[in-house]
Structures are given as structure tokens and as C-alpha cells.
Amino acid sequence: MSTEETSRFVRLRVELVVEVDDRDAVTRAALERIADDPDMPDDERAHAEGAVTEDTAEALAYLVDPFDLVGDVPGVELAQASWSSEQIDYDPDSPDWDLDDDDVEEDEEEEAVG
């Protein structure tokens, strides 16, 4: 297949698990980002401030920007992005959190289809 026949679009999946050591710092940073957004309507601003104050995961979602991941990559323009955050129970020693297992399963599925 030539380069002209392949899609120019690539889906990049990233899953992060972060540990929040200082909830207040995350909340303050999110509130500052919301306050500094000149394009946010007042009613949306009030809703956002309430959401980030009540939920650290929401605050973190306001601070994480997918554009930051690819903004400086030459030859790449972000076409679409979506992301979410949630609080989870995390045990790094649990086999349920072995991210490499997902890759192995996907590779096996692709081999079975191909």
C-alpha cells in the first residue's frame, strides 16, 4: 500500500494514572485556569468552579490539555481530542493494572483477524 493510499489520521491512545499528593494545589491551579479563560461565559465559569472545587478528578481534567502532548511535534496537527478523568482505586502490584496486557491482547486479536 502506498503512502497516498493510507490515512493521514492516527488515533493515539494514552492512559495515565497519576497520584495526587496535594488536592488543594490541583484545585487552586484549576480555578486559576478557569479564571484566566477570557472566552468562558459566566454561567459556564460558575459551573466549572463548582465542579473543580468538589472533585479533584474534574480539577485535573481542566489542567490536562491533549494539545500539550502533540503541540510541539513537527508535522502534526491535533484534529480532535477528548479525555476524561475519574478517581480510581489503584494497586500497582495488581495484575489488573498491567498495561502491557492490553497491548498483548490487541496484538493477538490483530493476528487472528489478519
All heavy atoms as an XYZ file, in Angstrom:
889
protein
N       0.854     -1.174      0.000
C       0.000      0.000      0.000
C       0.895      1.230      0.000
O       1.798      1.353      0.801
C      -0.902     -0.032      1.235
C      -1.889      1.084      1.278
S      -2.999      1.023      2.720
C      -3.980     -0.399      2.364
N       0.659      2.131     -0.900
C       1.485      3.334     -0.979
C       1.070      4.326      0.102
O      -0.006      4.241      0.682
C       1.340      3.981     -2.354
O       0.074      4.587     -2.469
N       1.934      5.282      0.334
C       1.653      6.311      1.334
C       0.390      7.081      0.966
O      -0.377      7.474      1.835
C       2.845      7.278      1.440
O       4.020      6.529      1.730
C       2.622      8.300      2.518
N       0.147      7.267     -0.309
C      -1.033      8.014     -0.740
C      -2.324      7.263     -0.423
O      -3.380      7.861     -0.318
C      -0.934      8.303     -2.232
C       0.215      9.243     -2.562
C       0.641      9.144     -4.014
O      -0.190      8.809     -4.864
O       1.812      9.401     -4.280
N      -2.257      5.937     -0.281
C      -3.447      5.148     -0.007
C      -3.737      5.023      1.486
O      -4.816      4.601      1.869
C      -3.288      3.745     -0.605
C      -3.226      3.744     -2.118
C      -2.869      2.368     -2.665
O      -2.376      1.530     -1.890
O      -3.083      2.157     -3.850
N      -2.795      5.372      2.335
C      -3.004      5.255      3.773
C      -3.596      6.549      4.309
O      -3.444      7.616      3.739
C      -1.684      4.946      4.506
O      -0.774      6.017      4.276
C      -1.098      3.631      4.053
N      -4.279      6.437      5.447
C      -4.894      7.600      6.067
C      -3.838      8.499      6.696
O      -2.841      8.031      7.231
C      -5.876      7.144      7.147
O      -6.398      8.270      7.816
N      -4.094      9.774      6.659
C      -3.220     10.743      7.309
C      -3.544     10.857      8.788
O      -2.822     11.483      9.543
C      -3.380     12.116      6.669
C      -2.998     12.170      5.234
C      -3.193     13.549      4.685
N      -4.094     14.343      5.531
C      -4.729     15.425      5.134
N      -4.575     15.856      3.920
N      -5.510     16.094      5.943
N      -4.648     10.277      9.214
C      -5.088     10.416     10.591
C      -4.643      9.212     11.418
O      -4.715      8.078     10.964
C      -6.614     10.559     10.660
C      -7.085     11.813      9.984
C      -7.494     11.795      8.666
C      -7.093     13.017     10.667
C      -7.921     12.948      8.029
C      -7.512     14.180     10.041
C      -7.927     14.149      8.725
N      -4.191      9.486     12.620
C      -3.717      8.449     13.535
C      -4.423      8.641     14.873
O      -4.471      9.757     15.390
C      -2.190      8.563     13.748
C      -1.715      7.578     14.790
C      -1.447      8.375     12.436
N      -4.979      7.571     15.407
C      -5.571      7.632     16.750
C      -4.474      7.260     17.747
O      -3.903      6.179     17.686
C      -6.728      6.660     16.911
C      -7.373      6.729     18.293
C      -8.498      5.721     18.463
N      -9.463      5.817     17.400
C     -10.597      6.531     17.450
N     -10.889      7.200     18.534
N     -11.425      6.551     16.433
N      -4.173      8.169     18.638
C      -3.159      7.975     19.659
C      -3.871      7.799     20.989
O      -4.553      8.707     21.450
C      -2.230      9.195     19.702
C      -1.135      9.204     20.745
C      -0.133      8.087     20.467
C      -0.444     10.549     20.746
N      -3.736      6.631     21.580
C      -4.398      6.365     22.871
C      -3.366      6.440     23.974
O      -2.331      5.797     23.904
C      -5.039      4.989     22.864
C      -6.175      4.912     21.904
C      -6.906      3.608     22.041
N      -7.995      3.595     21.080
C      -8.383      2.532     20.437
N      -7.801      1.377     20.648
N      -9.374      2.608     19.579
N      -3.672      7.213     24.984
C      -2.779      7.377     26.126
C      -3.614      7.198     27.384
O      -4.671      7.819     27.523
C      -2.123      8.781     26.132
C      -1.260      8.972     27.355
C      -1.340      9.009     24.853
N      -3.157      6.351     28.269
C      -3.830      6.190     29.555
C      -2.822      6.499     30.640
O      -1.722      5.946     30.658
C      -4.357      4.771     29.721
C      -5.119      4.596     31.009
C      -5.847      3.274     31.102
O      -6.173      2.697     30.060
O      -6.093      2.845     32.229
N      -3.185      7.394     31.511
C      -2.302      7.802     32.596
C      -2.985      7.525     33.924
O      -4.190      7.724     34.055
C      -2.007      9.302     32.522
C      -1.426      9.848     31.238
C      -1.448     11.368     31.251
C      -0.020      9.340     31.051
N      -2.211      7.118     34.899
C      -2.672      7.054     36.280
C      -1.725      7.955     37.052
O      -0.513      7.753     37.027
C      -2.629      5.617     36.841
C      -2.995      5.615     38.320
C      -3.560      4.704     36.057
N      -2.276      8.972     37.670
C      -1.457      9.912     38.426
C      -1.845      9.851     39.894
O      -2.984      9.536     40.233
C      -1.589     11.359     37.894
C      -1.135     11.458     36.454
C      -3.001     11.872     38.051
N      -0.883     10.138     40.742
C      -1.136     10.209     42.175
C      -1.194     11.672     42.567
O      -0.255     12.435     42.284
C      -0.030      9.503     42.945
C      -0.261      9.500     44.437
C       0.815      8.730     45.183
O       1.749      8.199     44.548
O       0.721      8.666     46.415
N      -2.278     12.084     43.188
C      -2.453     13.475     43.609
C      -2.004     13.586     45.058
O      -2.647     13.045     45.957
C      -3.925     13.926     43.447
C      -4.102     15.343     43.959
C      -4.350     13.814     41.990
N      -0.892     14.274     45.263
C      -0.339     14.453     46.604
C      -0.933     15.669     47.312
O      -0.942     15.723     48.534
C       1.182     14.637     46.542
C       1.900     13.379     46.114
O       1.362     12.274     46.317
O       3.009     13.506     45.558
N      -1.386     16.640     46.531
C      -1.885     17.885     47.115
C      -3.160     18.305     46.378
O      -3.113     19.006     45.359
C      -0.808     18.965     47.023
C      -1.176     20.238     47.768
O      -2.376     20.443     48.080
O      -0.254     21.041     48.019
N      -4.285     17.859     46.882
C      -5.578     18.161     46.243
C      -5.830     19.665     46.164
O      -6.347     20.154     45.169
C      -6.721     17.489     47.005
C      -6.723     16.000     46.909
C      -7.795     15.405     47.834
N      -7.747     13.970     47.787
C      -8.685     13.222     47.230
N      -9.747     13.771     46.696
N      -8.565     11.913     47.227
N      -5.467     20.371     47.223
C      -5.698     21.820     47.237
C      -4.910     22.520     46.135
O      -5.414     23.445     45.498
C      -5.337     22.421     48.601
C      -6.291     21.979     49.702
O      -7.449     21.598     49.380
O      -5.892     22.001     50.887
N      -3.681     22.099     45.898
C      -2.865     22.709     44.841
C      -3.491     22.464     43.475
O      -3.509     23.366     42.627
C      -1.441     22.157     44.894
N      -3.998     21.256     43.260
C      -4.646     20.943     41.973
C      -5.897     21.797     41.808
O      -6.124     22.374     40.743
C      -4.984     19.435     41.887
C      -5.807     19.127     40.653
C      -3.713     18.590     41.921
N      -6.685     21.889     42.858
C      -7.913     22.693     42.800
C      -7.594     24.162     42.541
O      -8.225     24.803     41.696
C      -8.724     22.542     44.101
O      -9.063     21.160     44.275
C      -9.997     23.367     44.062
N      -6.599     24.696     43.245
C      -6.217     26.108     43.047
C      -5.756     26.351     41.608
O      -6.137     27.349     40.988
C      -5.113     26.517     44.022
C      -5.591     26.812     45.427
C      -4.508     27.481     46.262
N      -3.254     26.735     46.303
C      -2.984     25.748     47.183
N      -3.897     25.401     48.070
N      -1.816     25.133     47.151
N      -4.959     25.441     41.087
C      -4.469     25.607     39.712
C      -5.620     25.564     38.710
O      -5.654     26.343     37.753
C      -3.444     24.521     39.389
N      -6.582     24.678     38.935
C      -7.740     24.595     38.038
C      -8.582     25.863     38.129
O      -9.040     26.392     37.104
C      -8.585     23.367     38.370
N      -8.779     26.369     39.331
C      -9.546     27.607     39.495
C      -8.843     28.777     38.811
O      -9.495     29.630     38.200
C      -9.767     27.905     40.980
C     -10.759     26.981     41.690
C     -10.718     27.211     43.202
C     -12.171     27.168     41.142
N      -7.512     28.812     38.878
C      -6.756     29.865     38.185
C      -6.911     29.752     36.673
O      -7.080     30.760     35.980
C      -5.272     29.795     38.571
C      -4.988     30.273     39.961
C      -3.533     30.103     40.358
O      -2.666     29.977     39.461
O      -3.251     30.090     41.572
N      -6.861     28.521     36.170
C      -7.015     28.322     34.716
C      -8.406     28.783     34.278
O      -8.556     29.432     33.245
C      -6.797     26.852     34.368
C      -7.288     26.466     33.013
C      -6.362     26.046     31.929
N      -4.986     25.833     32.112
C      -4.329     24.747     31.725
N      -4.984     23.743     31.188
N      -3.036     24.656     31.872
N      -9.421     28.455     35.054
C     -10.793     28.859     34.723
C     -10.909     30.385     34.766
O     -11.483     31.005     33.871
C     -11.801     28.194     35.687
C     -11.831     26.678     35.432
C     -13.187     28.809     35.550
C     -12.523     25.878     36.521
N     -10.347     30.998     35.794
C     -10.413     32.459     35.937
C      -9.682     33.166     34.803
O     -10.088     34.259     34.386
C      -9.825     32.870     37.281
N      -8.625     32.541     34.301
C      -7.819     33.160     33.237
C      -8.377     32.944     31.838
O      -7.816     33.462     30.876
C      -6.381     32.627     33.284
C      -5.630     33.106     34.514
O      -6.089     34.076     35.153
O      -4.584     32.497     34.838
N      -9.463     32.190     31.703
C     -10.040     31.895     30.388
C     -11.004     33.017     30.002
O     -12.133     33.081     30.495
C     -10.767     30.557     30.409
C     -11.281     30.130     29.045
O     -11.295     30.961     28.109
O     -11.674     28.959     28.910
N     -10.577     33.921     29.102
C     -11.424     35.059     28.752
C     -12.631     34.671     27.894
O     -13.592     35.447     27.807
C     -10.487     35.975     27.957
C      -9.478     35.042     27.372
C      -9.316     33.917     28.367
N     -12.617     33.498     27.296
C     -13.705     33.096     26.410
C     -14.801     32.300     27.114
O     -15.808     31.966     26.490
C     -13.145     32.240     25.260
C     -12.153     33.027     24.414
O     -12.369     34.244     24.224
O     -11.155     32.422     23.967
N     -14.618     31.985     28.399
C     -15.610     31.183     29.108
C     -16.758     32.072     29.595
O     -16.528     33.048     30.320
C     -14.954     30.464     30.294
C     -15.886     29.472     30.982
S     -15.111     28.592     32.371
C     -13.942     27.548     31.515
N     -17.995     31.740     29.207
C     -19.152     32.509     29.685
C     -19.299     32.395     31.211
O     -18.885     31.393     31.803
C     -20.344     31.856     28.986
C     -19.766     31.051     27.870
C     -18.374     30.688     28.277
N     -19.902     33.399     31.815
C     -20.016     33.453     33.278
C     -20.757     32.250     33.859
O     -20.353     31.720     34.895
C     -20.710     34.749     33.712
C     -19.815     35.967     33.511
O     -18.578     35.784     33.404
O     -20.351     37.089     33.445
N     -21.850     31.822     33.207
C     -22.602     30.686     33.755
C     -21.781     29.392     33.673
O     -21.804     28.569     34.587
C     -23.956     30.513     33.064
C     -23.848     30.332     31.564
O     -22.837     30.745     30.961
O     -24.795     29.762     30.975
N     -21.023     29.223     32.604
C     -20.154     28.053     32.472
C     -19.004     28.133     33.484
O     -18.603     27.127     34.063
C     -19.592     27.964     31.052
C     -18.770     26.716     30.800
C     -18.259     26.638     29.377
O     -18.888     27.198     28.463
O     -17.189     26.005     29.187
N     -18.508     29.346     33.715
C     -17.426     29.546     34.678
C     -17.887     29.140     36.082
O     -17.176     28.444     36.807
C     -16.974     31.010     34.667
C     -15.774     31.296     35.553
C     -15.369     32.782     35.513
N     -15.374     33.354     34.184
C     -14.381     33.268     33.306
N     -13.289     32.607     33.634
N     -14.462     33.833     32.121
N     -19.084     29.549     36.452
C     -19.612     29.207     37.776
C     -19.764     27.692     37.919
O     -19.410     27.120     38.963
C     -20.955     29.900     38.002
N     -20.263     27.042     36.878
C     -20.408     25.582     36.906
C     -19.035     24.908     37.018
O     -18.848     23.985     37.813
C     -21.134     25.094     35.652
C     -21.194     23.614     35.550
N     -22.007     22.840     36.346
C     -20.498     22.751     34.757
C     -21.821     21.563     36.048
N     -20.914     21.490     35.081
N     -18.070     25.369     36.244
C     -16.723     24.788     36.253
C     -16.059     24.968     37.613
O     -15.432     24.039     38.136
C     -15.874     25.420     35.154
N     -16.215     26.141     38.194
C     -15.619     26.387     39.514
C     -16.204     25.451     40.561
O     -15.467     24.906     41.393
C     -15.829     27.850     39.924
C     -14.999     28.818     39.117
C     -15.355     30.278     39.356
O     -16.443     30.556     39.919
O     -14.549     31.136     38.962
N     -17.505     25.226     40.504
C     -18.132     24.296     41.438
C     -17.654     22.873     41.233
O     -17.370     22.148     42.199
N     -17.535     22.472     39.972
C     -17.115     21.102     39.663
C     -15.689     20.838     40.137
O     -15.417     19.790     40.738
C     -17.230     20.843     38.164
N     -14.760     21.759     39.879
C     -13.368     21.516     40.265
C     -13.166     21.631     41.772
O     -12.254     21.020     42.320
C     -12.375     22.437     39.512
C     -12.517     22.273     38.013
C     -12.508     23.880     39.925
N     -14.023     22.396     42.441
C     -13.933     22.520     43.891
C     -14.407     21.240     44.569
O     -13.861     20.827     45.593
C     -14.749     23.730     44.377
O     -14.251     24.908     43.734
C     -14.654     23.906     45.872
N     -15.408     20.595     43.999
C     -15.981     19.391     44.590
C     -15.236     18.112     44.234
O     -15.304     17.132     44.967
C     -17.439     19.241     44.144
C     -18.347     20.321     44.671
C     -19.741     20.230     44.090
O     -20.110     19.183     43.547
O     -20.474     21.226     44.177
N     -14.527     18.086     43.099
C     -13.956     16.838     42.593
C     -12.549     17.080     42.038
O     -12.377     17.781     41.044
C     -14.878     16.274     41.505
C     -14.467     14.917     41.003
O     -13.389     14.413     41.380
O     -15.229     14.332     40.213
N     -11.562     16.478     42.679
C     -10.180     16.640     42.243
C      -9.963     16.102     40.835
O      -9.171     16.652     40.058
C      -9.218     15.938     43.225
O      -9.466     16.434     44.540
C      -7.775     16.177     42.864
N     -10.676     15.035     40.477
C     -10.552     14.484     39.124
C     -11.021     15.509     38.093
O     -10.422     15.655     37.029
C     -11.338     13.183     38.996
N     -12.085     16.226     38.383
C     -12.556     17.290     37.491
C     -11.520     18.404     37.400
O     -11.268     18.951     36.324
C     -13.885     17.865     37.979
C     -15.075     16.986     37.707
C     -15.423     16.916     36.232
O     -15.243     17.913     35.498
O     -15.868     15.846     35.815
N     -10.932     18.749     38.529
C      -9.900     19.789     38.526
C      -8.738     19.374     37.643
O      -8.228     20.176     36.845
C      -9.423     20.048     39.959
N      -8.327     18.138     37.755
C      -7.223     17.647     36.934
C      -7.579     17.672     35.449
O      -6.751     18.020     34.608
C      -6.846     16.234     37.376
C      -5.565     15.665     36.813
C      -4.375     16.549     37.120
C      -5.347     14.258     37.324
N      -8.825     17.344     35.127
C      -9.266     17.360     33.729
C      -9.185     18.774     33.146
O      -8.913     18.939     31.955
C     -10.680     16.812     33.606
N      -9.399     19.794     33.966
C      -9.266     21.172     33.485
C      -7.813     21.553     33.244
O      -7.508     22.463     32.484
C      -9.895     22.159     34.481
C     -11.340     22.419     34.186
C     -12.332     21.633     34.768
C     -11.730     23.416     33.299
C     -13.663     21.839     34.486
C     -13.056     23.632     33.008
C     -14.021     22.840     33.610
O     -15.337     23.050     33.310
N      -6.891     20.852     33.888
C      -5.481     21.189     33.773
C      -4.751     20.408     32.690
O      -3.697     20.824     32.229
C      -4.784     20.950     35.126
C      -5.289     21.846     36.255
C      -4.718     21.377     37.583
C      -4.924     23.298     35.984
N      -5.288     19.272     32.294
C      -4.649     18.435     31.283
C      -5.190     18.829     29.916
O      -6.392     18.872     29.705
C      -4.913     16.940     31.564
C      -4.395     16.083     30.435
C      -4.290     16.535     32.887
N      -4.273     19.107     29.000
C      -4.654     19.531     27.655
C      -3.982     18.622     26.639
O      -2.751     18.609     26.549
C      -4.229     20.977     27.436
C      -4.681     21.536     26.109
O      -5.189     20.769     25.257
O      -4.530     22.748     25.912
N      -4.754     17.839     25.882
C      -4.148     16.942     24.890
C      -3.279     17.670     23.870
O      -2.331     17.100     23.350
C      -5.356     16.299     24.196
C      -6.447     16.392     25.188
C      -6.198     17.676     25.941
N      -3.565     18.923     23.604
C      -2.741     19.683     22.675
C      -1.292     19.750     23.159
O      -0.354     19.732     22.363
C      -3.291     21.095     22.466
C      -2.450     21.908     21.527
C      -2.536     21.708     20.153
C      -1.553     22.847     22.014
C      -1.739     22.447     19.282
C      -0.759     23.581     21.152
C      -0.854     23.381     19.785
N      -1.116     19.798     24.479
C       0.236     19.855     25.044
C       1.053     18.615     24.681
O       2.281     18.680     24.616
C       0.186     20.004     26.564
C      -0.357     21.355     27.005
O      -0.373     22.297     26.185
O      -0.781     21.455     28.168
N       0.386     17.492     24.445
C       1.088     16.257     24.101
C       1.664     16.287     22.693
O       2.709     15.704     22.429
C       0.148     15.050     24.220
C      -0.373     14.726     25.615
C      -1.399     13.604     25.531
C       0.770     14.348     26.540
N       0.979     16.954     21.768
C       1.402     16.919     20.370
C       1.662     18.303     19.781
O       2.062     18.416     18.625
C       0.363     16.181     19.483
C       0.234     14.724     19.904
C      -0.981     16.877     19.512
N       1.459     19.341     20.546
C       1.586     20.701     20.039
C       2.940     21.027     19.450
O       3.042     21.797     18.502
N       3.995     20.447     19.984
C       5.348     20.735     19.504
C       5.896     19.652     18.583
O       7.064     19.700     18.202
C       6.297     20.911     20.689
C       5.989     22.163     21.490
O       5.454     23.123     20.903
O       6.271     22.182     22.702
N       5.068     18.669     18.217
C       5.535     17.604     17.331
C       5.493     18.129     15.900
O       4.437     18.530     15.407
C       4.653     16.341     17.470
C       5.083     15.270     16.487
C       4.692     15.809     18.900
N       6.636     18.124     15.208
C       6.657     18.654     13.840
C       5.811     17.819     12.887
O       5.800     16.591     12.967
C       8.134     18.585     13.440
C       8.853     17.885     14.523
C       7.930     17.656     15.664
N       5.069     18.504     12.023
C       4.276     17.816     11.004
C       2.967     17.247     11.504
O       2.299     16.512     10.789
N       2.570     17.583     12.734
C       1.346     17.032     13.321
C       0.436     18.172     13.752
O       0.875     19.145     14.361
C       1.676     16.143     14.551
C       0.420     15.703     15.267
C       2.496     14.939     14.126
N      -0.842     18.035     13.432
C      -1.844     18.992     13.881
C      -2.963     18.210     14.570
O      -3.466     17.233     14.024
C      -2.419     19.757     12.695
C      -3.452     20.787     13.097
C      -3.966     21.581     11.909
O      -3.256     21.697     10.908
O      -5.104     22.065     12.000
N      -3.326     18.625     15.771
C      -4.385     17.956     16.518
C      -5.714     18.179     15.809
O      -6.144     19.321     15.623
C      -4.447     18.481     17.950
C      -5.466     17.823     18.870
C      -5.139     16.346     19.061
C      -5.490     18.528     20.211
N      -6.355     17.102     15.369
C      -7.621     17.199     14.640
C      -8.814     17.103     15.581
O      -9.826     17.769     15.381
C      -7.704     16.092     13.586
N      -8.707     16.293     16.617
C      -9.814     16.097     17.551
C      -9.251     15.500     18.820
O      -8.290     14.725     18.783
C     -10.847     15.144     16.947
C     -12.032     14.876     17.828
C     -13.009     13.907     17.173
O     -12.781     13.412     16.080
N     -14.092     13.626     17.851
N      -9.845     15.829     19.958
C      -9.392     15.258     21.222
C     -10.562     15.153     22.180
O     -11.475     15.968     22.159
C      -8.297     16.119     21.844
N     -10.515     14.127     22.985
C     -11.450     14.000     24.091
C     -10.711     13.308     25.218
O      -9.799     12.522     24.994
C     -12.698     13.212     23.682
O     -12.361     11.872     23.416
N     -11.085     13.616     26.423
C     -10.453     12.994     27.562
C     -11.382     13.116     28.746
O     -12.302     13.927     28.764
C      -9.079     13.602     27.849
C      -9.061     15.031     28.314
C      -8.830     15.477     29.584
C      -9.258     16.213     27.530
N      -8.868     16.844     29.633
C      -9.136     17.317     28.383
C      -9.541     16.431     26.184
C      -9.275     18.631     27.942
C      -9.680     17.743     25.747
C      -9.543     18.818     26.616
N     -11.155     12.273     29.713
C     -11.960     12.298     30.922
C     -11.070     11.904     32.087
O      -9.955     11.421     31.904
C     -13.149     11.335     30.801
O     -12.680     10.004     30.694
N     -11.567     12.109     33.270
C     -10.818     11.713     34.453
C     -11.799     11.169     35.476
O     -12.979     11.514     35.471
C     -10.043     12.901     35.021
O     -10.948     13.912     35.426
N     -11.281     10.303     36.321
C     -12.103      9.721     37.376
C     -11.186      9.271     38.498
O     -10.035      8.920     38.263
C     -12.901      8.523     36.847
C     -12.028      7.397     36.348
C     -12.802      6.244     35.741
O     -13.968      6.058     36.084
O     -12.214      5.532     34.926
N     -11.701      9.300     39.692
C     -10.941      8.769     40.811
C     -11.059      7.257     40.789
O     -12.131      6.713     40.501
C     -11.448      9.344     42.122
C     -11.152     10.820     42.244
C     -11.548     11.399     43.580
O     -12.038     10.702     44.455
N     -11.338     12.684     43.736
N      -9.954      6.577     41.064
C      -9.933      5.116     41.000
C      -9.206      4.549     42.211
O      -8.469      5.244     42.888
C      -9.217      4.626     39.719
C      -7.782      5.146     39.669
C      -9.986      5.015     38.481
C      -6.919      4.496     38.621
N      -9.444      3.282     42.467
C      -8.641      2.533     43.419
C      -7.505      1.928     42.626
O      -7.736      1.219     41.646
C      -9.468      1.426     44.083
C     -10.558      1.983     44.979
O     -10.315      3.023     45.613
O     -11.638      1.380     45.036
N      -6.283      2.210     43.016
C      -5.123      1.786     42.237
C      -4.176      0.972     43.109
O      -3.807      1.392     44.197
C      -4.391      3.014     41.687
C      -3.118      2.675     40.944
C      -3.170      1.990     39.744
C      -1.886      3.045     41.446
C      -2.008      1.683     39.050
C      -0.722      2.756     40.758
C      -0.787      2.072     39.562
O       0.351      1.765     38.877
N      -3.815     -0.182     42.623
C      -2.841     -1.037     43.279
C      -1.787     -1.395     42.242
O      -2.036     -2.225     41.368
C      -3.517     -2.303     43.815
C      -2.528     -3.268     44.451
O      -1.325     -2.939     44.546
O      -2.958     -4.355     44.854
N      -0.620     -0.765     42.299
C       0.393     -1.009     41.267
C       0.875     -2.454     41.219
O       1.418     -2.886     40.207
C       1.531     -0.057     41.648
C       1.306      0.281     43.076
C      -0.163      0.160     43.321
N       0.661     -3.214     42.276
C       1.087     -4.613     42.300
C       0.037     -5.565     41.751
O       0.304     -6.743     41.562
C       1.452     -5.028     43.728
C       2.621     -4.214     44.262
O       3.522     -3.884     43.458
O       2.625     -3.893     45.460
N      -1.154     -5.063     41.485
C      -2.235     -5.905     40.988
C      -2.027     -6.220     39.510
O      -1.697     -5.334     38.718
C      -3.574     -5.202     41.170
O      -4.603     -5.899     40.501
N      -2.247     -7.466     39.096
C      -2.129     -7.795     37.669
C      -3.174     -7.084     36.812
O      -3.001     -6.953     35.608
C      -2.306     -9.312     37.630
C      -2.925     -9.683     38.931
C      -2.569     -8.617     39.919
N      -4.241     -6.599     37.429
C      -5.257     -5.855     36.688
C      -4.711     -4.552     36.115
O      -5.285     -3.980     35.203
C      -6.456     -5.526     37.582
C      -7.213     -6.764     38.007
O      -7.108     -7.800     37.311
O      -7.907     -6.708     39.041
N      -3.605     -4.057     36.663
C      -3.046     -2.779     36.233
C      -1.838     -2.943     35.335
O      -1.099     -2.004     35.099
C      -2.701     -1.920     37.444
C      -3.930     -1.419     38.087
C      -4.556     -1.922     39.172
C      -4.746     -0.342     37.639
N      -5.692     -1.214     39.456
C      -5.834     -0.232     38.519
C      -4.660      0.557     36.581
C      -6.819      0.723     38.374
C      -5.649      1.513     36.444
C      -6.706      1.588     37.335
N      -1.621     -4.133     34.803
C      -0.508     -4.363     33.885
C      -0.920     -3.876     32.503
O      -1.643     -4.547     31.773
C      -0.151     -5.845     33.850
C       1.108     -6.114     33.049
O       1.752     -5.145     32.607
O       1.444     -7.297     32.875
N      -0.488     -2.667     32.137
C      -0.889     -2.058     30.869
C      -0.401     -2.846     29.668
O      -0.994     -2.793     28.604
C      -0.388     -0.615     30.791
C      -1.000      0.344     31.805
C      -0.395      1.727     31.658
C      -2.506      0.406     31.665
N       0.683     -3.589     29.818
C       1.209     -4.368     28.699
C       0.255     -5.477     28.281
O       0.261     -5.905     27.137
C       2.575     -4.964     29.041
C       3.638     -3.885     29.157
O       3.475     -2.834     28.512
O       4.620     -4.098     29.888
N      -0.599     -5.961     29.196
C      -1.566     -6.998     28.844
C      -2.510     -6.527     27.750
O      -2.860     -7.283     26.860
C      -2.402     -7.417     30.066
C      -1.638     -8.347     30.990
O      -0.561     -8.850     30.572
O      -2.094     -8.566     32.127
N      -2.927     -5.268     27.787
C      -3.814     -4.733     26.754
C      -3.136     -4.800     25.394
O      -3.744     -5.151     24.400
C      -4.203     -3.280     27.057
C      -5.110     -3.164     28.263
O      -5.739     -4.176     28.631
O      -5.200     -2.061     28.827
N      -1.854     -4.442     25.352
C      -1.120     -4.468     24.093
C      -1.012     -5.880     23.550
O      -1.166     -6.115     22.361
C       0.282     -3.883     24.270
C       0.252     -2.400     24.630
O      -0.777     -1.759     24.338
O       1.240     -1.907     25.197
N      -0.767     -6.850     24.428
C      -0.631     -8.242     24.001
C      -1.956     -8.750     23.451
O      -2.009     -9.373     22.391
C      -0.145     -9.129     25.176
C      -0.238    -10.594     24.812
C       1.274     -8.749     25.571
N      -3.068     -8.437     24.151
C      -4.382     -8.882     23.690
C      -4.718     -8.271     22.337
O      -5.236     -8.944     21.453
C      -5.453     -8.509     24.724
C      -5.377     -9.342     25.986
C      -6.338     -8.854     27.058
O      -7.249     -8.054     26.731
O      -6.190     -9.270     28.212
N      -4.430     -6.979     22.148
C      -4.717     -6.327     20.867
C      -3.886     -6.930     19.753
O      -4.364     -7.150     18.652
C      -4.468     -4.820     20.976
C      -5.518     -4.101     21.786
C      -5.209     -2.623     21.960
O      -4.304     -2.111     21.272
O      -5.876     -1.987     22.787
N      -2.598     -7.222     20.038
C      -1.733     -7.841     19.032
C      -2.266     -9.212     18.635
O      -2.288     -9.569     17.463
C      -0.297     -7.977     19.556
C       0.411     -6.631     19.692
O      -0.091     -5.651     19.090
O       1.440     -6.573     20.387
N      -2.724     -9.993     19.640
C      -3.263    -11.321     19.356
C      -4.538    -11.226     18.514
O      -4.752    -12.008     17.600
C      -3.533    -12.078     20.654
C      -2.256    -12.496     21.373
C      -2.519    -13.054     22.771
O      -3.682    -13.050     23.211
O      -1.544    -13.500     23.400
N      -5.401    -10.229     18.825
C      -6.631    -10.041     18.055
C      -6.315     -9.666     16.618
O      -6.937    -10.149     15.681
C      -7.500     -8.960     18.709
C      -8.156     -9.394     19.994
C      -8.889     -8.264     20.677
O      -9.044     -7.178     20.068
O      -9.317     -8.445     21.824
N      -5.319     -8.776     16.419
C      -4.941     -8.372     15.076
C      -4.385     -9.549     14.291
O      -4.667     -9.708     13.098
C      -3.911     -7.235     15.142
C      -4.525     -5.919     15.583
C      -3.483     -4.824     15.755
O      -2.303     -5.034     15.368
O      -3.839     -3.761     16.279
N      -3.599    -10.415     14.942
C      -3.044    -11.576     14.262
C      -4.160    -12.540     13.857
O      -4.122    -13.134     12.799
C      -2.028    -12.282     15.171
C      -0.737    -11.501     15.316
C       0.197    -12.144     16.325
O      -0.111    -13.246     16.817
O       1.248    -11.551     16.617
N      -5.172    -12.698     14.731
C      -6.277    -13.602     14.428
C      -7.096    -13.093     13.245
O      -7.581    -13.870     12.418
C      -7.171    -13.771     15.656
N      -7.262    -11.766     13.152
C      -8.030    -11.163     12.058
C      -7.216    -11.185     10.777
O      -7.742    -11.434      9.698
C      -8.445     -9.712     12.424
C      -9.069     -9.033     11.238
C      -9.376     -9.723     13.601
N      -5.930    -10.893     10.869
C      -5.053    -10.742      9.707
C      -4.737    -12.048      9.112
O      -4.875    -12.581      8.125
